[in-house]
Amino acid sequence: MSESKSFQLGTIGALSLSVVSSVSIVICNKALMSSLGFIFATTLTSWHLLVTFCSLHVALWMKLFEHKPFDPRTVIGFGILNGTSIGLLNLSLGFNSVGFYQMTKLAIIPCTVLLETLFLSKRFSRSIQFSLAILLLGVGIATVTDLQLNVLGSVLSLLAVVTTCIAQIMTNTIQKKYKVSSTQLLYQSSPYQAMTLFISGPFLDKFLTNQNVFSFNYTPEVLAFIVLSCLISVSVNFSTFLVIGKTSPVTYQVLGHLKTCLVLAFGYVLLHDPFNWRNIIGIMIALVGMVFYSYYCTHENQKKTIEPSAARETKDGESDHLIHAENGAAELNDIAVSRAPERKSEKY
C-alpha cells in the first residue's frame, strides 16, 4: 500500500472515530444533564481530561506509544489556552441564548480562515469559501433559533471564538513543528488542561447554575453515566488531536458541524427532541456544503500531490538526458582515445 493511500485511510479512520465518539458523548451527556440533573459541564470536562491523561499514561506504560518531550513552555501555554477556551465556551452558553451560542460556534470557521490567512499565509480557494458559506448557512438554519444580545455575553463569546481558533491552529502547527503525534501532544498537554478546568470548574459551575457540584446527590445511575462519559471522552480527545493533526483546524470545524446535524437527528430519533422542517432543510443544506467542501479539498490535495510528482518526473527526465549526453560524450572520447594510436602509426 502506497504512502498516500495509507494516509487517506488514516484520515478517514480519524474522521470516523471523531464523529462516532463525539455524537456518543453528546447523547450520553444530554441524558446525564437533562434526565439526571447533573448540569456541571466544566467540572465534568475536567474529569474527562484527567481520565484521558491517566489512560494515556497506562498506554505509555504498556509501550503503545513513545513519550517525546519538547519545549515545556509551549506545552504549558497550549494546555492552559485549551482549558481557557473550554471554560469561555461554557460561560458563553451561560450568558447568552442558545441561538447566540450557535452563532458563536459558527463564527469559529471564518475566524480560523482569517487567522490562518493573516498569520500563516494560507490561501483558501473560492470553491472552498463557497462550500463553507453553504455549510454555515445550513447549520444556521438548522440550529439558530433566537438571538438575544447582551454586552457581557458578546464579549465572552468573542473571547471564546478567538481562544478556540488559536488553540486549534496551535494543535496543528505544534504537531508539524515539533514532529510529535497527536497522542504525544495530548499526553503532555492534558494535565494542564485538566488542572485549568479542575480549579476553575466548580466556581464556574456554581456561578452559572447556583448549585454546588460537591453537594450533588451522586446516585449509582449518575455515577454510571459519569464513568461512561469519561471513557468516551478519551476517544473524543484523542480523535480531536488526530483529526486536526492529519487535516486542518477548518476541516475539524466542518466535521464539528456535521456532528451537530447528526446530534439533532439522533436527538429526535432516540430522545424524542422537537424537530421541524426548518431543522430538516438546514441539515440538508449543510450536508450539501460538506459534500462540496470534501470534494474541493480532495481535488486540491490531489492537485498538490500531482504537481510535485510531475516536477520530479520532469527533473528526472532532464537528468536522464544529461546522463545520456554525458555517456555519449564519454563513448566518443573512448573512441577517440582508442583510435589515436592508429592515426599516429599511419602518420609514421
ROSE-696697 format. One record per residue (C-alpha): x, y negated, z; residue in three letters; residue number from 1. Coordinates in nm, 3 decimals, m for minus. Example, Ala and Ser with C-alpha at 12.3 -4.5 7.8 and 13.67 -1.06 7.14 Angstrom:
REC 1.230 0.450 0.780 ala 1
REC 1.367 0.106 0.714 ser 2
END
This chain:
REC 0.000 0.000 0.000 met 1
REC 0.137 m0.338 m0.102 ser 2
REC 0.204 m0.613 0.147 glu 3
REC m0.072 m0.838 0.007 ser 4
REC m0.334 m0.561 0.030 lys 5
REC m0.237 m0.473 0.387 ser 6
REC m0.256 m0.844 0.477 phe 7
REC m0.605 m0.867 0.325 gln 8
REC m0.721 m0.558 0.516 leu 9
REC m0.576 m0.702 0.838 gly 10
REC m0.756 m1.031 0.778 thr 11
REC m1.088 m0.856 0.709 ile 12
REC m1.043 m0.648 1.024 gly 13
REC m0.969 m0.959 1.232 ala 14
REC m1.275 m1.142 1.093 leu 15
REC m1.499 m0.841 1.155 ser 16
REC m1.370 m0.795 1.511 leu 17
REC m1.425 m1.165 1.582 ser 18
REC m1.785 m1.160 1.454 val 19
REC m1.887 m0.839 1.634 val 20
REC m1.725 m0.930 1.967 ser 21
REC m1.849 m1.292 1.966 ser 22
REC m2.209 m1.201 1.885 val 23
REC m2.197 m0.927 2.150 ser 24
REC m2.067 m1.159 2.422 ile 25
REC m2.321 m1.430 2.338 val 26
REC m2.608 m1.184 2.372 ile 27
REC m2.457 m1.046 2.696 cys 28
REC m2.406 m1.395 2.843 asn 29
REC m2.751 m1.505 2.734 lys 30
REC m2.904 m1.214 2.923 ala 31
REC m2.679 m1.291 3.222 leu 32
REC m2.767 m1.661 3.233 met 33
REC m3.127 m1.665 3.112 ser 34
REC m3.262 m1.345 3.264 ser 35
REC m3.043 m1.308 3.574 leu 36
REC m2.989 m1.677 3.655 gly 37
REC m2.606 m1.677 3.658 phe 38
REC m2.551 m2.020 3.499 ile 39
REC m2.188 m2.084 3.596 phe 40
REC m2.038 m2.089 3.245 ala 41
REC m1.699 m2.249 3.319 thr 42
REC m1.623 m2.020 3.613 thr 43
REC m1.727 m1.717 3.405 leu 44
REC m1.487 m1.828 3.129 thr 45
REC m1.200 m1.847 3.379 ser 46
REC m1.275 m1.488 3.479 trp 47
REC m1.275 m1.390 3.111 his 48
REC m0.925 m1.531 3.066 leu 49
REC m0.799 m1.373 3.387 leu 50
REC m0.923 m1.029 3.278 val 51
REC m0.772 m1.088 2.932 thr 52
REC m0.432 m1.162 3.085 phe 53
REC m0.450 m0.853 3.311 cys 54
REC m0.548 m0.635 3.014 ser 55
REC m0.260 m0.767 2.805 leu 56
REC m0.022 m0.714 3.097 his 57
REC m0.127 m0.347 3.110 val 58
REC m0.081 m0.326 2.731 ala 59
REC 0.267 m0.475 2.769 leu 60
REC 0.348 m0.221 3.042 trp 61
REC 0.234 0.054 2.804 met 62
REC 0.466 m0.099 2.540 lys 63
REC 0.180 m0.164 2.296 leu 64
REC 0.338 m0.498 2.206 phe 65
REC 0.667 m0.676 2.272 glu 66
REC 0.697 m0.976 2.501 his 67
REC 0.858 m1.267 2.314 lys 68
REC 0.914 m1.575 2.534 pro 69
REC 0.956 m1.914 2.369 phe 70
REC 0.951 m2.282 2.468 asp 71
REC 0.777 m2.283 2.812 pro 72
REC 0.667 m2.646 2.784 arg 73
REC 0.483 m2.566 2.463 thr 74
REC 0.313 m2.265 2.624 val 75
REC 0.206 m2.458 2.936 ile 76
REC 0.081 m2.758 2.736 gly 77
REC m0.104 m2.535 2.493 phe 78
REC m0.267 m2.334 2.773 gly 79
REC m0.381 m2.642 2.965 ile 80
REC m0.511 m2.803 2.645 leu 81
REC m0.714 m2.493 2.559 asn 82
REC m0.860 m2.479 2.910 gly 83
REC m0.941 m2.851 2.900 thr 84
REC m1.121 m2.819 2.564 ser 85
REC m1.343 m2.542 2.702 ile 86
REC m1.426 m2.750 3.008 gly 87
REC m1.508 m3.055 2.793 leu 88
REC m1.736 m2.847 2.569 leu 89
REC m1.927 m2.730 2.877 asn 90
REC m1.951 m3.089 3.003 leu 91
REC m2.072 m3.199 2.660 ser 92
REC m2.351 m2.943 2.675 leu 93
REC m2.435 m3.051 3.028 gly 94
REC m2.460 m3.423 2.949 phe 95
REC m2.620 m3.400 2.604 asn 96
REC m2.924 m3.245 2.444 ser 97
REC m2.883 m2.909 2.271 val 98
REC m2.924 m3.081 1.934 gly 99
REC m2.644 m3.328 2.000 phe 100
REC m2.423 m3.044 2.129 tyr 101
REC m2.479 m2.860 1.799 gln 102
REC m2.380 m3.177 1.615 met 103
REC m2.064 m3.183 1.826 thr 104
REC m1.978 m2.831 1.711 lys 105
REC m2.050 m2.926 1.351 leu 106
REC m1.809 m3.220 1.380 ala 107
REC m1.517 m2.985 1.456 ile 108
REC m1.475 m2.879 1.090 ile 109
REC m1.447 m3.228 0.933 pro 110
REC m1.228 m3.340 1.224 cys 111
REC m0.995 m3.041 1.172 thr 112
REC m0.977 m3.111 0.799 val 113
REC m0.897 m3.477 0.870 leu 114
REC m0.623 m3.397 1.125 leu 115
REC m0.458 m3.135 0.902 glu 116
REC m0.468 m3.375 0.608 thr 117
REC m0.320 m3.667 0.803 leu 118
REC m0.058 m3.492 1.015 phe 119
REC 0.019 m3.162 0.837 leu 120
REC m0.012 m3.291 0.478 ser 121
REC m0.255 m3.012 0.396 lys 122
REC m0.478 m3.057 0.092 arg 123
REC m0.832 m2.925 0.056 phe 124
REC m0.975 m2.894 m0.296 ser 125
REC m1.309 m3.047 m0.393 arg 126
REC m1.451 m2.695 m0.421 ser 127
REC m1.360 m2.620 m0.059 ile 128
REC m1.502 m2.955 0.053 gln 129
REC m1.824 m2.887 m0.140 phe 130
REC m1.869 m2.542 0.017 ser 131
REC m1.805 m2.682 0.365 leu 132
REC m2.067 m2.953 0.307 ala 133
REC m2.327 m2.689 0.211 ile 134
REC m2.232 m2.482 0.517 leu 135
REC m2.265 m2.776 0.758 leu 136
REC m2.598 m2.877 0.603 leu 137
REC m2.739 m2.526 0.651 gly 138
REC m2.618 m2.491 1.011 val 139
REC m2.751 m2.839 1.086 gly 140
REC m3.096 m2.749 0.954 ile 141
REC m3.097 m2.420 1.146 ala 142
REC m2.970 m2.542 1.484 thr 143
REC m3.009 m2.917 1.531 val 144
REC m3.347 m2.991 1.687 thr 145
REC m3.328 m3.315 1.885 asp 146
REC m3.068 m3.593 1.906 leu 147
REC m3.070 m3.778 2.237 gln 148
REC m2.769 m4.008 2.268 leu 149
REC m2.603 m4.146 2.581 asn 150
REC m2.267 m4.316 2.629 val 151
REC m2.109 m4.066 2.871 leu 152
REC m2.229 m3.766 2.671 gly 153
REC m2.098 m3.917 2.348 ser 154
REC m1.753 m3.983 2.499 val 155
REC m1.734 m3.628 2.638 leu 156
REC m1.837 m3.487 2.300 ser 157
REC m1.570 m3.690 2.120 leu 158
REC m1.302 m3.567 2.363 leu 159
REC m1.430 m3.209 2.328 ala 160
REC m1.410 m3.224 1.948 val 161
REC m1.059 m3.374 1.942 val 162
REC m0.910 m3.136 2.203 thr 163
REC m1.072 m2.833 2.039 thr 164
REC m0.938 m2.927 1.695 cys 165
REC m0.586 m2.988 1.827 ile 166
REC m0.588 m2.663 2.026 ala 167
REC m0.694 m2.459 1.724 gln 168
REC m0.442 m2.627 1.495 ile 169
REC m0.172 m2.561 1.755 met 170
REC m0.276 m2.194 1.768 thr 171
REC m0.193 m2.163 1.401 asn 172
REC 0.122 m2.378 1.395 thr 173
REC 0.277 m2.225 1.710 ile 174
REC 0.244 m1.871 1.573 gln 175
REC 0.414 m1.972 1.249 lys 176
REC 0.679 m2.199 1.403 lys 177
REC 0.798 m1.959 1.673 tyr 178
REC 0.714 m1.641 1.475 lys 179
REC 0.503 m1.495 1.755 val 180
REC 0.199 m1.274 1.712 ser 181
REC m0.150 m1.363 1.832 ser 182
REC m0.111 m1.111 2.116 thr 183
REC 0.219 m1.260 2.231 gln 184
REC 0.080 m1.615 2.226 leu 185
REC m0.240 m1.516 2.407 leu 186
REC m0.045 m1.323 2.672 tyr 187
REC 0.175 m1.621 2.754 gln 188
REC m0.093 m1.892 2.739 ser 189
REC m0.391 m1.717 2.902 ser 190
REC m0.264 m1.760 3.264 pro 191
REC m0.251 m2.139 3.219 tyr 192
REC m0.592 m2.144 3.053 gln 193
REC m0.735 m1.931 3.333 ala 194
REC m0.570 m2.145 3.602 met 195
REC m0.707 m2.468 3.450 thr 196
REC m1.062 m2.334 3.443 leu 197
REC m1.035 m2.139 3.769 phe 198
REC m0.951 m2.460 3.955 ile 199
REC m1.195 m2.690 3.775 ser 200
REC m1.471 m2.434 3.706 gly 201
REC m1.652 m2.428 4.043 pro 202
REC m1.652 m2.810 4.061 phe 203
REC m1.774 m2.847 3.703 leu 204
REC m2.047 m2.587 3.753 asp 205
REC m2.151 m2.748 4.081 lys 206
REC m2.166 m3.087 3.908 phe 207
REC m2.373 m2.956 3.617 leu 208
REC m2.606 m2.714 3.795 thr 209
REC m2.620 m2.842 4.155 asn 210
REC m2.553 m2.484 4.265 gln 211
REC m2.254 m2.318 4.428 asn 212
REC m2.104 m2.023 4.243 val 213
REC m1.976 m1.873 4.571 phe 214
REC m2.322 m1.870 4.732 ser 215
REC m2.493 m1.695 4.439 phe 216
REC m2.667 m1.363 4.507 asn 217
REC m2.449 m1.110 4.326 tyr 218
REC m2.678 m0.811 4.272 thr 219
REC m2.542 m0.488 4.119 pro 220
REC m2.713 m0.580 3.789 glu 221
REC m2.546 m0.923 3.785 val 222
REC m2.206 m0.771 3.863 leu 223
REC m2.252 m0.513 3.586 ala 224
REC m2.323 m0.784 3.328 phe 225
REC m2.030 m0.994 3.453 ile 226
REC m1.795 m0.696 3.416 val 227
REC m1.934 m0.621 3.069 leu 228
REC m1.895 m0.987 2.968 ser 229
REC m1.533 m0.991 3.090 cys 230
REC m1.449 m0.672 2.899 leu 231
REC m1.599 m0.805 2.575 ile 232
REC m1.413 m1.133 2.628 ser 233
REC m1.079 m0.951 2.589 val 234
REC m1.176 m0.869 2.231 ser 235
REC m1.315 m1.221 2.174 val 236
REC m0.999 m1.398 2.293 asn 237
REC m0.770 m1.161 2.105 phe 238
REC m0.966 m1.189 1.779 ser 239
REC m0.978 m1.570 1.806 thr 240
REC m0.599 m1.599 1.811 phe 241
REC m0.572 m1.326 1.548 leu 242
REC m0.812 m1.496 1.303 val 243
REC m0.655 m1.843 1.340 ile 244
REC m0.306 m1.696 1.302 gly 245
REC m0.396 m1.499 0.988 lys 246
REC m0.615 m1.763 0.824 thr 247
REC m0.660 m2.124 0.940 ser 248
REC m0.847 m2.331 1.201 pro 249
REC m1.103 m2.434 0.936 val 250
REC m1.173 m2.073 0.841 thr 251
REC m1.219 m1.991 1.209 tyr 252
REC m1.475 m2.271 1.241 gln 253
REC m1.660 m2.142 0.932 val 254
REC m1.662 m1.800 1.094 leu 255
REC m1.797 m1.960 1.411 gly 256
REC m2.097 m2.096 1.221 his 257
REC m2.159 m1.750 1.076 leu 258
REC m2.170 m1.624 1.433 lys 259
REC m2.421 m1.898 1.519 thr 260
REC m2.652 m1.781 1.240 cys 261
REC m2.614 m1.417 1.349 leu 262
REC m2.682 m1.509 1.712 val 263
REC m3.003 m1.686 1.606 leu 264
REC m3.110 m1.379 1.410 ala 265
REC m3.019 m1.129 1.685 phe 266
REC m3.180 m1.351 1.946 gly 267
REC m3.505 m1.338 1.754 tyr 268
REC m3.489 m0.960 1.699 val 269
REC m3.357 m0.847 2.039 leu 270
REC m3.452 m1.123 2.280 leu 271
REC m3.767 m1.249 2.102 his 272
REC m3.645 m1.608 2.088 asp 273
REC m3.864 m1.857 1.899 pro 274
REC m3.789 m1.859 1.528 phe 275
REC m3.938 m2.058 1.240 asn 276
REC m3.899 m2.125 0.869 trp 277
REC m3.655 m2.407 0.938 arg 278
REC m3.416 m2.160 1.105 asn 279
REC m3.451 m1.917 0.812 ile 280
REC m3.394 m2.185 0.544 ile 281
REC m3.096 m2.326 0.735 gly 282
REC m2.936 m1.983 0.776 ile 283
REC m2.980 m1.907 0.405 met 284
REC m2.821 m2.239 0.304 ile 285
REC m2.535 m2.180 0.549 ala 286
REC m2.476 m1.831 0.408 leu 287
REC m2.456 m1.978 0.056 val 288
REC m2.193 m2.223 0.182 gly 289
REC m1.997 m1.939 0.345 met 290
REC m2.005 m1.734 0.022 val 291
REC m1.875 m2.034 m0.177 phe 292
REC m1.608 m2.103 0.085 tyr 293
REC m1.492 m1.738 0.085 ser 294
REC m1.486 m1.728 m0.296 tyr 295
REC m1.291 m2.053 m0.337 tyr 296
REC m1.044 m1.962 m0.060 cys 297
REC m0.980 m1.620 m0.214 thr 298
REC m0.943 m1.768 m0.561 his 299
REC m0.699 m2.038 m0.445 glu 300
REC m0.497 m1.791 m0.236 asn 301
REC m0.466 m1.557 m0.535 gln 302
REC m0.359 m1.851 m0.749 lys 303
REC m0.092 m1.946 m0.495 lys 304
REC 0.028 m1.585 m0.489 thr 305
REC 0.040 m1.554 m0.871 ile 306
REC 0.229 m1.881 m0.931 glu 307
REC 0.543 m1.788 m0.730 pro 308
REC 0.537 m1.440 m0.888 ser 309
REC 0.524 m1.591 m1.236 ala 310
REC 0.804 m1.831 m1.143 ala 311
REC 1.014 m1.541 m1.015 arg 312
REC 0.947 m1.340 m1.331 glu 313
REC 1.049 m1.637 m1.547 thr 314
REC 1.361 m1.685 m1.342 lys 315
REC 1.440 m1.313 m1.363 asp 316
REC 1.386 m1.327 m1.741 gly 317
REC 1.625 m1.617 m1.772 glu 318
REC 1.876 m1.427 m1.558 ser 319
REC 1.839 m1.120 m1.782 asp 320
REC 1.906 m1.330 m2.092 his 321
REC 2.212 m1.477 m1.926 leu 322
REC 2.333 m1.131 m1.828 ile 323
REC 2.279 m1.002 m2.183 his 324
REC 2.463 m1.303 m2.324 ala 325
REC 2.749 m1.255 m2.080 glu 326
REC 2.765 m0.884 m2.159 asn 327
REC 2.762 m0.966 m2.531 gly 328
REC 3.046 m1.213 m2.483 ala 329
REC 3.239 m0.958 m2.281 ala 330
REC 3.191 m0.698 m2.554 glu 331
REC 3.318 m0.944 m2.819 leu 332
REC 3.621 m1.021 m2.601 asn 333
REC 3.689 m0.648 m2.561 asp 334
REC 3.665 m0.601 m2.939 ile 335
REC 3.896 m0.897 m2.997 ala 336
REC 4.148 m0.763 m2.747 val 337
REC 4.138 m0.413 m2.891 ser 338
REC 4.185 m0.543 m3.247 arg 339
REC 4.459 m0.793 m3.164 ala 340
REC 4.746 m0.539 m3.178 pro 341
REC 4.615 m0.412 m3.512 glu 342
REC 4.628 m0.760 m3.660 arg 343
REC 4.974 m0.803 m3.514 lys 344
REC 5.103 m0.482 m3.668 ser 345
REC 4.950 m0.572 m4.003 glu 346
REC 5.131 m0.906 m3.993 lys 347
REC 5.463 m0.749 m3.934 tyr 348
END
